[in-house]
Amino acid sequence: MEKAIIHCTTEIVHGGCNVCPTTATATYEVEFSGKMIGIPNLDVVSLLRPIVREHGYKERQEYDVTGDYDVFETSNNSVDVFETYQGLRFKNQGIEKEVKPTYESDDEVFKVVNGLLTDLFKLDAIEFVTDIPEN
């Protein structure tokens, strides 16, 4: 089973003026296949994107009358990703799944991502390891 290690650091960011508050902002990196890849958030699409790209999927956007959507594709598989009011809808030739974009716990995100990887992207599940401190 492949392993993805998720690293989290916290940066203190100041808004730049005397009324802007100083905030702690989490930044994430995924270590996968010997590469460190920065991701904006620890959510379903941010975590899914570097994994499927590493497995040969190309990403493009489609523009439709009903809305824009992302397409991840290889020579033998294609997965469409639609943003909906309820969350995200993933669809390939015969399977369609609705998921929330974010979850309460990291383990829930990892479970959803693995479900999408195996069911729609036809890839093996990933073992996710984190160095994220508990709140």
C-alpha positions in Angstrom: 0.0 0.0 0.0 1.3 3.4 -0.9 1.8 5.9 1.8 1.1 9.7 1.9 2.6 11.7 4.8 0.8 14.9 5.5 2.8 17.6 7.2 1.3 20.6 8.9 3.0 23.8 10.0 1.4 26.9 11.4 2.4 30.4 10.3 1.6 33.6 12.1 0.2 36.0 9.6 -0.3 39.7 10.2 -2.7 41.6 8.0 -0.3 44.6 7.6 -2.2 47.4 9.2 -3.0 48.3 12.8 -6.6 47.1 12.6 -5.9 43.8 11.0 -5.5 40.9 13.5 -2.7 38.5 13.7 -3.8 35.0 12.9 -2.4 31.5 13.0 -2.7 29.9 9.5 -2.2 26.2 8.9 -0.2 25.2 5.8 -0.1 21.6 4.5 2.3 19.6 2.5 1.8 16.0 1.2 4.8 13.8 0.9 4.0 11.3 -1.8 6.2 9.2 -4.1 9.2 11.0 -2.9 7.8 14.5 -3.7 6.7 17.3 -1.4 3.5 18.9 -2.7 1.9 21.9 -1.1 -1.9 21.8 -0.7 -4.1 24.7 0.3 -6.4 22.9 2.7 -6.9 19.4 4.2 -10.1 18.7 2.2 -11.2 16.1 -0.3 -10.2 17.8 -3.6 -6.9 19.2 -2.2 -5.8 15.8 -1.0 -7.1 13.9 -4.0 -5.5 16.1 -6.7 -1.7 15.4 -6.1 -2.4 11.6 -5.7 -4.3 11.2 -9.0 -1.8 13.4 -10.8 1.0 11.2 -9.6 -0.8 8.2 -11.1 -1.0 9.8 -14.5 -4.3 11.6 -14.4 -4.4 14.9 -16.3 -6.7 17.7 -15.1 -8.7 20.1 -17.3 -11.8 22.2 -16.9 -15.0 21.9 -19.0 -17.3 24.9 -19.5 -21.0 24.0 -19.8 -24.3 25.8 -19.9 -25.1 24.3 -16.5 -21.7 25.2 -15.0 -18.0 24.6 -15.0 -16.5 21.4 -13.8 -13.2 19.7 -13.5 -12.2 16.5 -15.4 -9.5 14.1 -14.3 -8.6 11.7 -17.1 -6.2 9.0 -18.3 -6.3 7.1 -21.5 -8.7 4.5 -20.0 -10.7 6.5 -17.3 -12.3 9.8 -16.8 -13.8 11.4 -13.6 -15.9 14.6 -13.6 -16.0 16.7 -10.5 -19.0 19.1 -10.0 -19.4 21.6 -7.2 -23.0 21.5 -6.0 -24.8 23.3 -3.2 -24.7 20.1 -1.1 -21.0 19.5 -1.7 -19.1 17.7 -4.5 -20.4 15.2 -7.1 -17.9 12.8 -8.6 -19.0 10.9 -11.7 -17.4 8.4 -14.1 -18.8 6.0 -16.7 -21.1 4.1 -14.3 -20.6 5.4 -10.8 -21.7 8.7 -9.2 -20.8 9.8 -5.6 -21.8 12.8 -3.6 -19.5 13.9 -0.8 -18.9 16.9 1.4 -15.9 18.9 0.6 -14.7 19.0 4.2 -15.1 16.8 7.3 -14.8 17.1 11.0 -11.9 14.8 11.4 -8.8 14.0 9.3 -9.7 10.2 9.4 -13.1 11.0 7.7 -11.4 12.9 4.9 -8.9 10.0 4.4 -11.8 7.5 4.3 -13.7 9.5 1.7 -10.6 10.1 -0.4 -9.8 6.4 -0.4 -13.3 5.5 -1.4 -13.1 7.9 -4.4 -9.7 6.6 -5.3 -10.8 2.9 -5.4 -14.3 3.3 -6.7 -14.0 6.0 -9.3 -10.3 6.5 -10.1 -9.6 2.7 -10.1 -6.5 3.2 -7.9 -5.4 1.4 -4.7 -6.2 2.9 -1.4 -3.5 5.1 0.3 -2.2 4.8 3.8 -2.4 8.4 5.2 0.0 9.4 8.0 0.0 12.8 9.6 2.2 14.8 11.9 -0.7 17.2 12.6 -0.9 18.0 16.3 -4.3 17.3 18.0 -6.3 20.4 19.0 
